[in-house]
Amino acid sequence: MWSHIVFEHPATFGTMALEPDKKKEIIEDLVTFSESKEFYARIGKAWKRGYLLYGPPGTGKSTMIAAMANLLNYDVYDLELTAVKDNTELRKLLIETTSKSIIVIEDIDCSLDLTGQRKKKGGKAMADDEKERKEVKEESSNSGNSKVTLSGLLNFIDGLWSACGGERLIVFTTNYVEKLDPALIRRGRMDKHIELSYCGFEGFKVLAKNYLNLETHPLFDAIDWLMKEVKITPADVAENLMPKSPLDDAEKCLWSLIQALEEAKEEAEAEATAAKKVVEQSQDGGGVCSENCLAEKASE
Ligand SMILES: Nc1ncnc2c1ncn2[C@@H]1O[C@H](COP(=O)(O)OP(=O)(O)OP(=O)(O)O)[C@@H](O)[C@H]1O
């Protein structure tokens, strides 16, 4: 059912724009996992680890998965949940995965209706494991030919797949971590939550080295200052640092980034001014304006 292609993504942790401490922590976590066969056997747990990568688009979630695969030399199984017919098919697919693999479900919030809070009893979320398992069982037996359900996925993470032997990582990505069902991402299922965020100056320096082979430049100070003022994704920084013609030298690319940062700064300032105006108007008019209404007015 899986089709095989040779994985040749060039991304590594070395080429990733990421705070150095964070990078070190993630690498250590991965390497420790991959060398812990005996440890997992001793504590009686399946040799698996779940990672949740979350953050805005263009912050490097997919890039990090490639870097993980290259670091550990694991195979990547990219699972498109919306194309999986039902829980039975999901089970089959997962049993076919080999050890030393990373199973990836990208944009988990969009894949399926996995995001809502699950059934609540007496107004309280089903928190403890026993209740959770009972619910999973009920849902699974009702699932019939229906699409993959949250419980199908939880079942797989906790049960069947764990019993397959060999080491496996499972990686979920999302742009909206707050939308996810807490049961899906609790520790034990998603052991390590990694936030990928906007580009800082340290991240920029990695990209400048990769893209322009520059370690320092007089324009770096201006970029450092601007990056503290506005948010920009590593993807946008990378795009600006990419030469667009054979005549583009490093300085031209740096100016292109500075221009993008300045435009973003002007935009943010214009939005802030508009929002301030709305507040002043609502105060003058004596009207009471909710946060939502302020946001709506500011965007008008
Ligand atoms: N942290 C980063 N380090 C280096 N390059 C990055 C980083 N983040 C993004 N990029 C660059 O931007 C491109 C898009 O990034 P990527 O697809 O990894 O983002 P993403 O967070 O997975 O986005 P989405 O949420 O839209 O899937 C990559 O091909 C890469 O060139």
The ligand as an SDF file (V2000), in Angstrom:
LIG
                    3D

 31 33  0  0  0  0  0  0  0  0999 V2000
   13.8190   26.8200   10.4210 N   0  0  0  0  0  0  0  0  0  0  0  0
   14.1750   26.7990    9.1190 C   0  0  0  0  0  0  0  0  0  0  0  0
   15.4610   26.6290    8.7530 N   0  0  0  0  0  0  0  0  0  0  0  0
   15.8210   26.6240    7.4630 C   0  0  0  0  0  0  0  0  0  0  0  0
   14.9700   26.7900    6.4460 N   0  0  0  0  0  0  0  0  0  0  0  0
   13.6750   26.9530    6.7460 C   0  0  0  0  0  0  0  0  0  0  0  0
   13.2130   26.9510    8.0940 C   0  0  0  0  0  0  0  0  0  0  0  0
   11.8980   27.1500    8.0920 N   0  0  0  0  0  0  0  0  0  0  0  0
   11.5250   27.2420    6.8260 C   0  0  0  0  0  0  0  0  0  0  0  0
   12.5900   27.1340    6.0090 N   0  0  0  0  0  0  0  0  0  0  0  0
   12.5650   27.2360    4.5370 C   0  0  0  0  0  0  0  0  0  0  0  0
   11.2310   27.5190    4.1470 O   0  0  0  0  0  0  0  0  0  0  0  0
   10.6810   26.4770    3.3600 C   0  0  0  0  0  0  0  0  0  0  0  0
    9.3150   26.1140    3.9080 C   0  0  0  0  0  0  0  0  0  0  0  0
    9.4700   25.5600    5.2060 O   0  0  0  0  0  0  0  0  0  0  0  0
    8.6690   24.2970    5.7500 P   0  0  0  0  0  0  0  0  0  0  0  0
    7.8790   23.6760    4.6490 O   0  0  0  0  0  0  0  0  0  0  0  0
    9.5930   23.4350    6.5120 O   0  0  0  0  0  0  0  0  0  0  0  0
    7.6830   25.0470    6.7380 O   0  0  0  0  0  0  0  0  0  0  0  0
    6.4470   24.4450    7.5310 P   0  0  0  0  0  0  0  0  0  0  0  0
    6.5280   25.0240    8.9160 O   0  0  0  0  0  0  0  0  0  0  0  0
    6.4020   22.9750    7.3890 O   0  0  0  0  0  0  0  0  0  0  0  0
    5.2450   25.1250    6.7580 O   0  0  0  0  0  0  0  0  0  0  0  0
    3.7110   24.6370    6.6480 P   0  0  0  0  0  0  0  0  0  0  0  0
    3.1090   24.7870    8.0160 O   0  0  0  0  0  0  0  0  0  0  0  0
    3.1280   25.6160    5.6660 O   0  0  0  0  0  0  0  0  0  0  0  0
    3.7420   23.2230    6.1420 O   0  0  0  0  0  0  0  0  0  0  0  0
   11.6490   25.3160    3.4560 C   0  0  0  0  0  0  0  0  0  0  0  0
   11.7900   24.6660    2.2330 O   0  0  0  0  0  0  0  0  0  0  0  0
   12.9440   25.9600    3.8440 C   0  0  0  0  0  0  0  0  0  0  0  0
   13.6550   26.3370    2.6950 O   0  0  0  0  0  0  0  0  0  0  0  0
  1  2  1  0
  2  3  1  0
  2  7  2  0
  3  4  2  0
  4  5  1  0
  5  6  2  0
  6  7  1  0
  6 10  1  0
  7  8  1  0
  8  9  2  0
  9 10  1  0
 10 11  1  0
 11 12  1  0
 11 30  1  0
 12 13  1  0
 13 14  1  0
 13 28  1  0
 14 15  1  0
 15 16  1  0
 16 17  2  0
 16 18  1  0
 16 19  1  0
 19 20  1  0
 20 21  2  0
 20 22  1  0
 20 23  1  0
 23 24  1  0
 24 25  2  0
 24 26  1  0
 24 27  1  0
 28 29  1  0
 28 30  1  0
 30 31  1  0
M  END
$$$$
